[in-house]
Amino acid sequence: MSMVVMVVYIVAIVGFMYLVMIRPQKKEQKRLQEMIRDMEVGDSVLTTSDFYGVVIDITDSDVIVEFGSNKNCRIPMQKSAIKEVEKASEA
């Protein structure tokens, strides 16, 4: 009888950990992937290093972001370096 109770406790703990830790993280990853997929030229972005910029070109795995009012500051970066996207029509 005590083995059955122990197995039920272990299953309950694993289920709780899934609901609290793994599921929200997967949900956030899915949201971020959709946001990057819908990104367009002219959108404002926030990078993982907390710089704001505007997307000026998009390729399969990279984006070119223009930072500040200086039009010569254009930096290519991976799409994974984008943390948030604000659509140009919302700005």
HTML snippet that shows the backbone in 3Dmol.js (N, CA, C, O; Angstrom):
<script src="https://3Dmol.org/build/3Dmol-min.js"></script>
<div id="view" style="width:600px;height:400px;position:relative"></div>
<script>
const pdb = `
ATOM      1  N   MET A   1       0.822  -1.197   0.000  1.00  0.00           N
ATOM      2  CA  MET A   1       0.000   0.000   0.000  1.00  0.00           C
ATOM      3  C   MET A   1       0.868   1.264   0.000  1.00  0.00           C
ATOM      4  O   MET A   1       0.539   2.233  -0.684  1.00  0.00           O
ATOM      5  N   SER A   2       1.959   1.267   0.749  1.00  0.00           N
ATOM      6  CA  SER A   2       2.789   2.456   0.832  1.00  0.00           C
ATOM      7  C   SER A   2       3.523   2.717  -0.490  1.00  0.00           C
ATOM      8  O   SER A   2       3.808   3.873  -0.801  1.00  0.00           O
ATOM      9  N   MET A   3       3.834   1.684  -1.272  1.00  0.00           N
ATOM     10  CA  MET A   3       4.460   1.865  -2.581  1.00  0.00           C
ATOM     11  C   MET A   3       3.503   2.572  -3.540  1.00  0.00           C
ATOM     12  O   MET A   3       3.925   3.424  -4.323  1.00  0.00           O
ATOM     13  N   VAL A   4       2.242   2.228  -3.483  1.00  0.00           N
ATOM     14  CA  VAL A   4       1.242   2.856  -4.342  1.00  0.00           C
ATOM     15  C   VAL A   4       1.125   4.337  -4.007  1.00  0.00           C
ATOM     16  O   VAL A   4       1.048   5.173  -4.908  1.00  0.00           O
ATOM     17  N   VAL A   5       1.112   4.665  -2.730  1.00  0.00           N
ATOM     18  CA  VAL A   5       1.026   6.054  -2.289  1.00  0.00           C
ATOM     19  C   VAL A   5       2.267   6.827  -2.734  1.00  0.00           C
ATOM     20  O   VAL A   5       2.156   7.973  -3.168  1.00  0.00           O
ATOM     21  N   MET A   6       3.434   6.218  -2.633  1.00  0.00           N
ATOM     22  CA  MET A   6       4.678   6.872  -3.050  1.00  0.00           C
ATOM     23  C   MET A   6       4.663   7.150  -4.557  1.00  0.00           C
ATOM     24  O   MET A   6       5.072   8.229  -4.987  1.00  0.00           O
ATOM     25  N   VAL A   7       4.203   6.200  -5.353  1.00  0.00           N
ATOM     26  CA  VAL A   7       4.120   6.387  -6.801  1.00  0.00           C
ATOM     27  C   VAL A   7       3.137   7.513  -7.125  1.00  0.00           C
ATOM     28  O   VAL A   7       3.408   8.324  -8.010  1.00  0.00           O
ATOM     29  N   VAL A   8       2.022   7.577  -6.438  1.00  0.00           N
ATOM     30  CA  VAL A   8       1.040   8.643  -6.662  1.00  0.00           C
ATOM     31  C   VAL A   8       1.653   9.998  -6.321  1.00  0.00           C
ATOM     32  O   VAL A   8       1.442  10.964  -7.054  1.00  0.00           O
ATOM     33  N   TYR A   9       2.404  10.091  -5.230  1.00  0.00           N
ATOM     34  CA  TYR A   9       3.071  11.350  -4.862  1.00  0.00           C
ATOM     35  C   TYR A   9       4.086  11.770  -5.927  1.00  0.00           C
ATOM     36  O   TYR A   9       4.152  12.944  -6.290  1.00  0.00           O
ATOM     37  N   ILE A  10       4.865  10.832  -6.419  1.00  0.00           N
ATOM     38  CA  ILE A  10       5.869  11.155  -7.438  1.00  0.00           C
ATOM     39  C   ILE A  10       5.188  11.641  -8.716  1.00  0.00           C
ATOM     40  O   ILE A  10       5.630  12.619  -9.318  1.00  0.00           O
ATOM     41  N   VAL A  11       4.128  10.973  -9.132  1.00  0.00           N
ATOM     42  CA  VAL A  11       3.388  11.385 -10.325  1.00  0.00           C
ATOM     43  C   VAL A  11       2.781  12.780 -10.112  1.00  0.00           C
ATOM     44  O   VAL A  11       2.796  13.608 -11.022  1.00  0.00           O
ATOM     45  N   ALA A  12       2.260  13.032  -8.933  1.00  0.00           N
ATOM     46  CA  ALA A  12       1.679  14.342  -8.645  1.00  0.00           C
ATOM     47  C   ALA A  12       2.749  15.434  -8.672  1.00  0.00           C
ATOM     48  O   ALA A  12       2.498  16.525  -9.184  1.00  0.00           O
ATOM     49  N   ILE A  13       3.919  15.161  -8.137  1.00  0.00           N
ATOM     50  CA  ILE A  13       5.004  16.150  -8.129  1.00  0.00           C
ATOM     51  C   ILE A  13       5.481  16.429  -9.556  1.00  0.00           C
ATOM     52  O   ILE A  13       5.691  17.588  -9.915  1.00  0.00           O
ATOM     53  N   VAL A  14       5.654  15.400 -10.366  1.00  0.00           N
ATOM     54  CA  VAL A  14       6.076  15.584 -11.751  1.00  0.00           C
ATOM     55  C   VAL A  14       5.009  16.359 -12.522  1.00  0.00           C
ATOM     56  O   VAL A  14       5.349  17.243 -13.309  1.00  0.00           O
ATOM     57  N   GLY A  15       3.754  16.057 -12.321  1.00  0.00           N
ATOM     58  CA  GLY A  15       2.663  16.786 -12.978  1.00  0.00           C
ATOM     59  C   GLY A  15       2.638  18.249 -12.575  1.00  0.00           C
ATOM     60  O   GLY A  15       2.424  19.124 -13.413  1.00  0.00           O
ATOM     61  N   PHE A  16       2.853  18.516 -11.304  1.00  0.00           N
ATOM     62  CA  PHE A  16       2.890  19.895 -10.815  1.00  0.00           C
ATOM     63  C   PHE A  16       4.062  20.657 -11.428  1.00  0.00           C
ATOM     64  O   PHE A  16       3.907  21.807 -11.838  1.00  0.00           O
ATOM     65  N   MET A  17       5.227  20.027 -11.491  1.00  0.00           N
ATOM     66  CA  MET A  17       6.398  20.675 -12.087  1.00  0.00           C
ATOM     67  C   MET A  17       6.163  20.976 -13.564  1.00  0.00           C
ATOM     68  O   MET A  17       6.591  22.020 -14.057  1.00  0.00           O
ATOM     69  N   TYR A  18       5.492  20.081 -14.269  1.00  0.00           N
ATOM     70  CA  TYR A  18       5.189  20.319 -15.670  1.00  0.00           C
ATOM     71  C   TYR A  18       4.290  21.540 -15.807  1.00  0.00           C
ATOM     72  O   TYR A  18       4.547  22.410 -16.639  1.00  0.00           O
ATOM     73  N   LEU A  19       3.245  21.612 -15.002  1.00  0.00           N
ATOM     74  CA  LEU A  19       2.302  22.722 -15.093  1.00  0.00           C
ATOM     75  C   LEU A  19       2.927  24.053 -14.697  1.00  0.00           C
ATOM     76  O   LEU A  19       2.564  25.089 -15.255  1.00  0.00           O
ATOM     77  N   VAL A  20       3.847  24.049 -13.760  1.00  0.00           N
ATOM     78  CA  VAL A  20       4.419  25.289 -13.249  1.00  0.00           C
ATOM     79  C   VAL A  20       5.644  25.737 -14.032  1.00  0.00           C
ATOM     80  O   VAL A  20       5.855  26.939 -14.199  1.00  0.00           O
ATOM     81  N   MET A  21       6.451  24.810 -14.513  1.00  0.00           N
ATOM     82  CA  MET A  21       7.729  25.190 -15.117  1.00  0.00           C
ATOM     83  C   MET A  21       7.790  24.981 -16.631  1.00  0.00           C
ATOM     84  O   MET A  21       8.138  25.917 -17.351  1.00  0.00           O
ATOM     85  N   ILE A  22       7.477  23.837 -17.119  1.00  0.00           N
ATOM     86  CA  ILE A  22       7.713  23.485 -18.513  1.00  0.00           C
ATOM     87  C   ILE A  22       6.658  24.081 -19.443  1.00  0.00           C
ATOM     88  O   ILE A  22       7.006  24.627 -20.491  1.00  0.00           O
ATOM     89  N   ARG A  23       5.412  23.991 -19.091  1.00  0.00           N
ATOM     90  CA  ARG A  23       4.332  24.468 -19.960  1.00  0.00           C
ATOM     91  C   ARG A  23       4.412  25.972 -20.224  1.00  0.00           C
ATOM     92  O   ARG A  23       4.311  26.375 -21.383  1.00  0.00           O
ATOM     93  N   PRO A  24       4.587  26.822 -19.209  1.00  0.00           N
ATOM     94  CA  PRO A  24       4.700  28.266 -19.492  1.00  0.00           C
ATOM     95  C   PRO A  24       5.911  28.612 -20.357  1.00  0.00           C
ATOM     96  O   PRO A  24       5.838  29.523 -21.182  1.00  0.00           O
ATOM     97  N   GLN A  25       7.018  27.902 -20.179  1.00  0.00           N
ATOM     98  CA  GLN A  25       8.208  28.169 -20.978  1.00  0.00           C
ATOM     99  C   GLN A  25       7.958  27.822 -22.448  1.00  0.00           C
ATOM    100  O   GLN A  25       8.373  28.573 -23.331  1.00  0.00           O
ATOM    101  N   LYS A  26       7.300  26.719 -22.722  1.00  0.00           N
ATOM    102  CA  LYS A  26       6.972  26.350 -24.095  1.00  0.00           C
ATOM    103  C   LYS A  26       6.007  27.350 -24.718  1.00  0.00           C
ATOM    104  O   LYS A  26       6.118  27.675 -25.900  1.00  0.00           O
ATOM    105  N   LYS A  27       5.066  27.835 -23.922  1.00  0.00           N
ATOM    106  CA  LYS A  27       4.112  28.827 -24.393  1.00  0.00           C
ATOM    107  C   LYS A  27       4.824  30.120 -24.797  1.00  0.00           C
ATOM    108  O   LYS A  27       4.499  30.712 -25.826  1.00  0.00           O
ATOM    109  N   GLU A  28       5.786  30.555 -23.996  1.00  0.00           N
ATOM    110  CA  GLU A  28       6.562  31.763 -24.278  1.00  0.00           C
ATOM    111  C   GLU A  28       7.431  31.577 -25.518  1.00  0.00           C
ATOM    112  O   GLU A  28       7.550  32.501 -26.323  1.00  0.00           O
ATOM    113  N   GLN A  29       8.034  30.417 -25.689  1.00  0.00           N
ATOM    114  CA  GLN A  29       8.835  30.139 -26.878  1.00  0.00           C
ATOM    115  C   GLN A  29       7.975  30.186 -28.139  1.00  0.00           C
ATOM    116  O   GLN A  29       8.406  30.714 -29.164  1.00  0.00           O
ATOM    117  N   LYS A  30       6.775  29.643 -28.070  1.00  0.00           N
ATOM    118  CA  LYS A  30       5.870  29.658 -29.211  1.00  0.00           C
ATOM    119  C   LYS A  30       5.471  31.089 -29.553  1.00  0.00           C
ATOM    120  O   LYS A  30       5.416  31.445 -30.730  1.00  0.00           O
ATOM    121  N   ARG A  31       5.190  31.921 -28.542  1.00  0.00           N
ATOM    122  CA  ARG A  31       4.818  33.314 -28.759  1.00  0.00           C
ATOM    123  C   ARG A  31       5.967  34.072 -29.428  1.00  0.00           C
ATOM    124  O   ARG A  31       5.746  34.851 -30.355  1.00  0.00           O
ATOM    125  N   LEU A  32       7.188  33.843 -28.955  1.00  0.00           N
ATOM    126  CA  LEU A  32       8.357  34.517 -29.508  1.00  0.00           C
ATOM    127  C   LEU A  32       8.600  34.095 -30.961  1.00  0.00           C
ATOM    128  O   LEU A  32       8.921  34.936 -31.800  1.00  0.00           O
ATOM    129  N   GLN A  33       8.452  32.813 -31.263  1.00  0.00           N
ATOM    130  CA  GLN A  33       8.637  32.333 -32.636  1.00  0.00           C
ATOM    131  C   GLN A  33       7.602  32.943 -33.583  1.00  0.00           C
ATOM    132  O   GLN A  33       7.936  33.318 -34.707  1.00  0.00           O
ATOM    133  N   GLU A  34       6.353  33.044 -33.135  1.00  0.00           N
ATOM    134  CA  GLU A  34       5.314  33.651 -33.963  1.00  0.00           C
ATOM    135  C   GLU A  34       5.590  35.133 -34.183  1.00  0.00           C
ATOM    136  O   GLU A  34       5.377  35.649 -35.280  1.00  0.00           O
ATOM    137  N   MET A  35       6.063  35.819 -33.146  1.00  0.00           N
ATOM    138  CA  MET A  35       6.362  37.238 -33.235  1.00  0.00           C
ATOM    139  C   MET A  35       7.492  37.478 -34.239  1.00  0.00           C
ATOM    140  O   MET A  35       7.411  38.408 -35.041  1.00  0.00           O
ATOM    141  N   ILE A  36       8.528  36.665 -34.208  1.00  0.00           N
ATOM    142  CA  ILE A  36       9.648  36.805 -35.131  1.00  0.00           C
ATOM    143  C   ILE A  36       9.225  36.424 -36.550  1.00  0.00           C
ATOM    144  O   ILE A  36       9.677  37.038 -37.517  1.00  0.00           O
ATOM    145  N   ARG A  37       8.380  35.435 -36.678  1.00  0.00           N
ATOM    146  CA  ARG A  37       7.905  35.027 -38.001  1.00  0.00           C
ATOM    147  C   ARG A  37       7.081  36.137 -38.654  1.00  0.00           C
ATOM    148  O   ARG A  37       7.149  36.317 -39.870  1.00  0.00           O
ATOM    149  N   ASP A  38       6.306  36.881 -37.865  1.00  0.00           N
ATOM    150  CA  ASP A  38       5.449  37.940 -38.388  1.00  0.00           C
ATOM    151  C   ASP A  38       6.165  39.286 -38.518  1.00  0.00           C
ATOM    152  O   ASP A  38       5.554  40.271 -38.934  1.00  0.00           O
ATOM    153  N   MET A  39       7.444  39.337 -38.168  1.00  0.00           N
ATOM    154  CA  MET A  39       8.204  40.583 -38.222  1.00  0.00           C
ATOM    155  C   MET A  39       8.358  41.048 -39.670  1.00  0.00           C
ATOM    156  O   MET A  39       8.587  40.243 -40.573  1.00  0.00           O
ATOM    157  N   GLU A  40       8.225  42.374 -39.877  1.00  0.00           N
ATOM    158  CA  GLU A  40       8.333  42.949 -41.210  1.00  0.00           C
ATOM    159  C   GLU A  40       9.311  44.114 -41.198  1.00  0.00           C
ATOM    160  O   GLU A  40       9.677  44.621 -40.138  1.00  0.00           O
ATOM    161  N   VAL A  41       9.729  44.530 -42.382  1.00  0.00           N
ATOM    162  CA  VAL A  41      10.601  45.697 -42.510  1.00  0.00           C
ATOM    163  C   VAL A  41       9.850  46.927 -41.989  1.00  0.00           C
ATOM    164  O   VAL A  41       8.684  47.138 -42.323  1.00  0.00           O
ATOM    165  N   GLY A  42      10.523  47.726 -41.176  1.00  0.00           N
ATOM    166  CA  GLY A  42       9.925  48.928 -40.602  1.00  0.00           C
ATOM    167  C   GLY A  42       9.446  48.738 -39.171  1.00  0.00           C
ATOM    168  O   GLY A  42       9.120  49.719 -38.502  1.00  0.00           O
ATOM    169  N   ASP A  43       9.395  47.502 -38.686  1.00  0.00           N
ATOM    170  CA  ASP A  43       8.978  47.245 -37.308  1.00  0.00           C
ATOM    171  C   ASP A  43      10.071  47.662 -36.332  1.00  0.00           C
ATOM    172  O   ASP A  43      11.259  47.539 -36.631  1.00  0.00           O
ATOM    173  N   SER A  44       9.668  48.153 -35.170  1.00  0.00           N
ATOM    174  CA  SER A  44      10.618  48.469 -34.107  1.00  0.00           C
ATOM    175  C   SER A  44      10.878  47.203 -33.306  1.00  0.00           C
ATOM    176  O   SER A  44       9.954  46.442 -33.018  1.00  0.00           O
ATOM    177  N   VAL A  45      12.143  46.976 -32.945  1.00  0.00           N
ATOM    178  CA  VAL A  45      12.500  45.767 -32.208  1.00  0.00           C
ATOM    179  C   VAL A  45      13.322  46.131 -30.976  1.00  0.00           C
ATOM    180  O   VAL A  45      13.973  47.174 -30.924  1.00  0.00           O
ATOM    181  N   LEU A  46      13.274  45.250 -29.999  1.00  0.00           N
ATOM    182  CA  LEU A  46      14.120  45.317 -28.819  1.00  0.00           C
ATOM    183  C   LEU A  46      14.987  44.072 -28.852  1.00  0.00           C
ATOM    184  O   LEU A  46      14.478  42.953 -28.919  1.00  0.00           O
ATOM    185  N   THR A  47      16.308  44.272 -28.804  1.00  0.00           N
ATOM    186  CA  THR A  47      17.224  43.139 -28.877  1.00  0.00           C
ATOM    187  C   THR A  47      17.453  42.553 -27.494  1.00  0.00           C
ATOM    188  O   THR A  47      17.050  43.137 -26.487  1.00  0.00           O
ATOM    189  N   THR A  48      18.097  41.402 -27.450  1.00  0.00           N
ATOM    190  CA  THR A  48      18.389  40.764 -26.166  1.00  0.00           C
ATOM    191  C   THR A  48      19.403  41.559 -25.356  1.00  0.00           C
ATOM    192  O   THR A  48      19.516  41.361 -24.146  1.00  0.00           O
ATOM    193  N   SER A  49      20.147  42.463 -26.007  1.00  0.00           N
ATOM    194  CA  SER A  49      21.083  43.327 -25.290  1.00  0.00           C
ATOM    195  C   SER A  49      20.433  44.670 -24.951  1.00  0.00           C
ATOM    196  O   SER A  49      21.130  45.621 -24.599  1.00  0.00           O
ATOM    197  N   ASP A  50      19.103  44.754 -25.054  1.00  0.00           N
ATOM    198  CA  ASP A  50      18.279  45.909 -24.674  1.00  0.00           C
ATOM    199  C   ASP A  50      18.554  47.161 -25.491  1.00  0.00           C
ATOM    200  O   ASP A  50      18.556  48.268 -24.953  1.00  0.00           O
ATOM    201  N   PHE A  51      18.788  46.991 -26.795  1.00  0.00           N
ATOM    202  CA  PHE A  51      18.890  48.119 -27.717  1.00  0.00           C
ATOM    203  C   PHE A  51      17.627  48.155 -28.564  1.00  0.00           C
ATOM    204  O   PHE A  51      17.149  47.118 -29.026  1.00  0.00           O
ATOM    205  N   TYR A  52      17.086  49.359 -28.767  1.00  0.00           N
ATOM    206  CA  TYR A  52      15.934  49.542 -29.638  1.00  0.00           C
ATOM    207  C   TYR A  52      16.411  49.892 -31.033  1.00  0.00           C
ATOM    208  O   TYR A  52      17.376  50.640 -31.190  1.00  0.00           O
ATOM    209  N   GLY A  53      15.747  49.359 -32.048  1.00  0.00           N
ATOM    210  CA  GLY A  53      16.114  49.653 -33.421  1.00  0.00           C
ATOM    211  C   GLY A  53      14.949  49.391 -34.353  1.00  0.00           C
ATOM    212  O   GLY A  53      13.873  48.970 -33.927  1.00  0.00           O
ATOM    213  N   VAL A  54      15.179  49.647 -35.631  1.00  0.00           N
ATOM    214  CA  VAL A  54      14.166  49.457 -36.660  1.00  0.00           C
ATOM    215  C   VAL A  54      14.705  48.455 -37.677  1.00  0.00           C
ATOM    216  O   VAL A  54      15.851  48.563 -38.115  1.00  0.00           O
ATOM    217  N   VAL A  55      13.886  47.491 -38.047  1.00  0.00           N
ATOM    218  CA  VAL A  55      14.277  46.468 -39.015  1.00  0.00           C
ATOM    219  C   VAL A  55      14.290  47.102 -40.406  1.00  0.00           C
ATOM    220  O   VAL A  55      13.306  47.714 -40.822  1.00  0.00           O
ATOM    221  N   ILE A  56      15.408  46.953 -41.125  1.00  0.00           N
ATOM    222  CA  ILE A  56      15.473  47.496 -42.481  1.00  0.00           C
ATOM    223  C   ILE A  56      15.622  46.408 -43.541  1.00  0.00           C
ATOM    224  O   ILE A  56      15.420  46.676 -44.725  1.00  0.00           O
ATOM    225  N   ASP A  57      15.974  45.181 -43.138  1.00  0.00           N
ATOM    226  CA  ASP A  57      16.058  44.073 -44.084  1.00  0.00           C
ATOM    227  C   ASP A  57      15.942  42.758 -43.329  1.00  0.00           C
ATOM    228  O   ASP A  57      16.417  42.637 -42.200  1.00  0.00           O
ATOM    229  N   ILE A  58      15.311  41.780 -43.955  1.00  0.00           N
ATOM    230  CA  ILE A  58      15.118  40.464 -43.328  1.00  0.00           C
ATOM    231  C   ILE A  58      15.548  39.386 -44.322  1.00  0.00           C
ATOM    232  O   ILE A  58      15.157  39.409 -45.489  1.00  0.00           O
ATOM    233  N   THR A  59      16.363  38.438 -43.837  1.00  0.00           N
ATOM    234  CA  THR A  59      16.696  37.248 -44.619  1.00  0.00           C
ATOM    235  C   THR A  59      16.159  36.037 -43.857  1.00  0.00           C
ATOM    236  O   THR A  59      15.408  36.195 -42.894  1.00  0.00           O
ATOM    237  N   ASP A  60      16.536  34.836 -44.279  1.00  0.00           N
ATOM    238  CA  ASP A  60      16.005  33.628 -43.639  1.00  0.00           C
ATOM    239  C   ASP A  60      16.368  33.533 -42.161  1.00  0.00           C
ATOM    240  O   ASP A  60      15.511  33.224 -41.333  1.00  0.00           O
ATOM    241  N   SER A  61      17.634  33.795 -41.821  1.00  0.00           N
ATOM    242  CA  SER A  61      18.055  33.626 -40.435  1.00  0.00           C
ATOM    243  C   SER A  61      18.545  34.919 -39.795  1.00  0.00           C
ATOM    244  O   SER A  61      18.774  34.962 -38.587  1.00  0.00           O
ATOM    245  N   ASP A  62      18.708  35.976 -40.593  1.00  0.00           N
ATOM    246  CA  ASP A  62      19.262  37.228 -40.075  1.00  0.00           C
ATOM    247  C   ASP A  62      18.327  38.397 -40.341  1.00  0.00           C
ATOM    248  O   ASP A  62      17.437  38.324 -41.188  1.00  0.00           O
ATOM    249  N   VAL A  63      18.548  39.476 -39.599  1.00  0.00           N
ATOM    250  CA  VAL A  63      17.885  40.752 -39.844  1.00  0.00           C
ATOM    251  C   VAL A  63      18.940  41.847 -39.776  1.00  0.00           C
ATOM    252  O   VAL A  63      19.949  41.703 -39.085  1.00  0.00           O
ATOM    253  N   ILE A  64      18.708  42.927 -40.484  1.00  0.00           N
ATOM    254  CA  ILE A  64      19.575  44.091 -40.374  1.00  0.00           C
ATOM    255  C   ILE A  64      18.770  45.148 -39.647  1.00  0.00           C
ATOM    256  O   ILE A  64      17.684  45.531 -40.082  1.00  0.00           O
ATOM    257  N   VAL A  65      19.319  45.620 -38.523  1.00  0.00           N
ATOM    258  CA  VAL A  65      18.624  46.566 -37.656  1.00  0.00           C
ATOM    259  C   VAL A  65      19.378  47.886 -37.669  1.00  0.00           C
ATOM    260  O   VAL A  65      20.605  47.922 -37.585  1.00  0.00           O
ATOM    261  N   GLU A  66      18.620  48.964 -37.776  1.00  0.00           N
ATOM    262  CA  GLU A  66      19.189  50.309 -37.762  1.00  0.00           C
ATOM    263  C   GLU A  66      18.946  50.897 -36.375  1.00  0.00           C
ATOM    264  O   GLU A  66      17.814  50.921 -35.891  1.00  0.00           O
ATOM    265  N   PHE A  67      20.007  51.364 -35.748  1.00  0.00           N
ATOM    266  CA  PHE A  67      19.923  51.879 -34.383  1.00  0.00           C
ATOM    267  C   PHE A  67      20.059  53.392 -34.365  1.00  0.00           C
ATOM    268  O   PHE A  67      20.896  53.950 -35.075  1.00  0.00           O
ATOM    269  N   GLY A  68      19.245  54.060 -33.558  1.00  0.00           N
ATOM    270  CA  GLY A  68      19.359  55.498 -33.358  1.00  0.00           C
ATOM    271  C   GLY A  68      18.977  56.294 -34.591  1.00  0.00           C
ATOM    272  O   GLY A  68      18.481  55.745 -35.575  1.00  0.00           O
ATOM    273  N   SER A  69      19.216  57.603 -34.524  1.00  0.00           N
ATOM    274  CA  SER A  69      18.880  58.478 -35.645  1.00  0.00           C
ATOM    275  C   SER A  69      19.996  58.529 -36.672  1.00  0.00           C
ATOM    276  O   SER A  69      19.821  59.111 -37.743  1.00  0.00           O
ATOM    277  N   ASN A  70      21.138  57.932 -36.366  1.00  0.00           N
ATOM    278  CA  ASN A  70      22.258  57.879 -37.301  1.00  0.00           C
ATOM    279  C   ASN A  70      21.979  56.774 -38.317  1.00  0.00           C
ATOM    280  O   ASN A  70      21.949  55.595 -37.966  1.00  0.00           O
ATOM    281  N   LYS A  71      21.778  57.155 -39.561  1.00  0.00           N
ATOM    282  CA  LYS A  71      21.416  56.171 -40.600  1.00  0.00           C
ATOM    283  C   LYS A  71      22.568  55.248 -40.972  1.00  0.00           C
ATOM    284  O   LYS A  71      22.366  54.292 -41.721  1.00  0.00           O
ATOM    285  N   ASN A  72      23.775  55.511 -40.467  1.00  0.00           N
ATOM    286  CA  ASN A  72      24.927  54.670 -40.790  1.00  0.00           C
ATOM    287  C   ASN A  72      25.127  53.540 -39.787  1.00  0.00           C
ATOM    288  O   ASN A  72      26.019  52.711 -39.971  1.00  0.00           O
ATOM    289  N   CYS A  73      24.342  53.489 -38.764  1.00  0.00           N
ATOM    290  CA  CYS A  73      24.492  52.463 -37.727  1.00  0.00           C
ATOM    291  C   CYS A  73      23.535  51.310 -38.018  1.00  0.00           C
ATOM    292  O   CYS A  73      22.461  51.217 -37.424  1.00  0.00           O
ATOM    293  N   ARG A  74      23.933  50.443 -38.929  1.00  0.00           N
ATOM    294  CA  ARG A  74      23.125  49.283 -39.311  1.00  0.00           C
ATOM    295  C   ARG A  74      23.906  48.034 -38.962  1.00  0.00           C
ATOM    296  O   ARG A  74      25.048  47.860 -39.386  1.00  0.00           O
ATOM    297  N   ILE A  75      23.273  47.162 -38.179  1.00  0.00           N
ATOM    298  CA  ILE A  75      23.973  45.984 -37.686  1.00  0.00           C
ATOM    299  C   ILE A  75      23.179  44.727 -38.060  1.00  0.00           C
ATOM    300  O   ILE A  75      21.998  44.619 -37.730  1.00  0.00           O
ATOM    301  N   PRO A  76      23.822  43.780 -38.745  1.00  0.00           N
ATOM    302  CA  PRO A  76      23.160  42.497 -38.993  1.00  0.00           C
ATOM    303  C   PRO A  76      23.199  41.641 -37.729  1.00  0.00           C
ATOM    304  O   PRO A  76      24.212  41.597 -37.031  1.00  0.00           O
ATOM    305  N   MET A  77      22.111  40.976 -37.449  1.00  0.00           N
ATOM    306  CA  MET A  77      22.054  40.095 -36.278  1.00  0.00           C
ATOM    307  C   MET A  77      21.114  38.941 -36.549  1.00  0.00           C
ATOM    308  O   MET A  77      20.284  38.991 -37.457  1.00  0.00           O
ATOM    309  N   GLN A  78      21.257  37.914 -35.756  1.00  0.00           N
ATOM    310  CA  GLN A  78      20.403  36.741 -35.899  1.00  0.00           C
ATOM    311  C   GLN A  78      19.008  37.060 -35.380  1.00  0.00           C
ATOM    312  O   GLN A  78      18.835  37.905 -34.502  1.00  0.00           O
ATOM    313  N   LYS A  79      18.025  36.374 -35.932  1.00  0.00           N
ATOM    314  CA  LYS A  79      16.646  36.587 -35.475  1.00  0.00           C
ATOM    315  C   LYS A  79      16.481  36.201 -34.015  1.00  0.00           C
ATOM    316  O   LYS A  79      15.611  36.736 -33.327  1.00  0.00           O
ATOM    317  N   SER A  80      17.305  35.278 -33.535  1.00  0.00           N
ATOM    318  CA  SER A  80      17.203  34.849 -32.146  1.00  0.00           C
ATOM    319  C   SER A  80      17.627  35.948 -31.171  1.00  0.00           C
ATOM    320  O   SER A  80      17.373  35.837 -29.972  1.00  0.00           O
ATOM    321  N   ALA A  81      18.270  37.008 -31.672  1.00  0.00           N
ATOM    322  CA  ALA A  81      18.682  38.125 -30.819  1.00  0.00           C
ATOM    323  C   ALA A  81      17.556  39.131 -30.615  1.00  0.00           C
ATOM    324  O   ALA A  81      17.737  40.116 -29.899  1.00  0.00           O
ATOM    325  N   ILE A  82      16.398  38.902 -31.230  1.00  0.00           N
ATOM    326  CA  ILE A  82      15.250  39.785 -31.077  1.00  0.00           C
ATOM    327  C   ILE A  82      14.414  39.307 -29.906  1.00  0.00           C
ATOM    328  O   ILE A  82      14.041  38.136 -29.831  1.00  0.00           O
ATOM    329  N   LYS A  83      14.124  40.222 -28.994  1.00  0.00           N
ATOM    330  CA  LYS A  83      13.368  39.893 -27.789  1.00  0.00           C
ATOM    331  C   LYS A  83      11.911  40.326 -27.887  1.00  0.00           C
ATOM    332  O   LYS A  83      11.027  39.619 -27.404  1.00  0.00           O
ATOM    333  N   GLU A  84      11.644  41.489 -28.509  1.00  0.00           N
ATOM    334  CA  GLU A  84      10.280  41.995 -28.672  1.00  0.00           C
ATOM    335  C   GLU A  84      10.170  42.712 -30.004  1.00  0.00           C
ATOM    336  O   GLU A  84      11.145  43.271 -30.505  1.00  0.00           O
ATOM    337  N   VAL A  85       8.963  42.689 -30.576  1.00  0.00           N
ATOM    338  CA  VAL A  85       8.695  43.368 -31.843  1.00  0.00           C
ATOM    339  C   VAL A  85       7.455  44.222 -31.667  1.00  0.00           C
ATOM    340  O   VAL A  85       6.436  43.758 -31.156  1.00  0.00           O
ATOM    341  N   GLU A  86       7.550  45.480 -32.098  1.00  0.00           N
ATOM    342  CA  GLU A  86       6.408  46.370 -32.110  1.00  0.00           C
ATOM    343  C   GLU A  86       6.130  46.712 -33.561  1.00  0.00           C
ATOM    344  O   GLU A  86       6.984  47.273 -34.248  1.00  0.00           O
ATOM    345  N   LYS A  87       4.940  46.376 -34.027  1.00  0.00           N
ATOM    346  CA  LYS A  87       4.586  46.581 -35.424  1.00  0.00           C
ATOM    347  C   LYS A  87       4.644  48.069 -35.767  1.00  0.00           C
ATOM    348  O   LYS A  87       4.356  48.919 -34.924  1.00  0.00           O
ATOM    349  N   ALA A  88       5.017  48.373 -37.001  1.00  0.00           N
ATOM    350  CA  ALA A  88       5.143  49.758 -37.461  1.00  0.00           C
ATOM    351  C   ALA A  88       3.798  50.482 -37.417  1.00  0.00           C
ATOM    352  O   ALA A  88       3.758  51.683 -37.149  1.00  0.00           O
ATOM    353  N   SER A  89       2.713  49.783 -37.673  1.00  0.00           N
ATOM    354  CA  SER A  89       1.397  50.413 -37.666  1.00  0.00           C
ATOM    355  C   SER A  89       0.934  50.774 -36.255  1.00  0.00           C
ATOM    356  O   SER A  89       0.113  51.677 -36.093  1.00  0.00           O
ATOM    357  N   GLU A  90       1.449  50.080 -35.223  1.00  0.00           N
ATOM    358  CA  GLU A  90       1.071  50.355 -33.834  1.00  0.00           C
ATOM    359  C   GLU A  90       1.882  51.491 -33.242  1.00  0.00           C
ATOM    360  O   GLU A  90       1.437  52.141 -32.296  1.00  0.00           O
ATOM    361  N   ALA A  91       3.073  51.740 -33.789  1.00  0.00           N
ATOM    362  CA  ALA A  91       3.978  52.731 -33.208  1.00  0.00           C
ATOM    363  C   ALA A  91       3.528  54.145 -33.454  1.00  0.00           C
ATOM    364  O   ALA A  91       4.192  55.088 -33.023  1.00  0.00           O
TER     365      ALA A  91
END
`;
const viewer = $3Dmol.createViewer("view");
viewer.addModel(pdb, "pdb");
viewer.setStyle({}, {cartoon: {color: "spectrum"}});
viewer.zoomTo();
viewer.render();
</script>
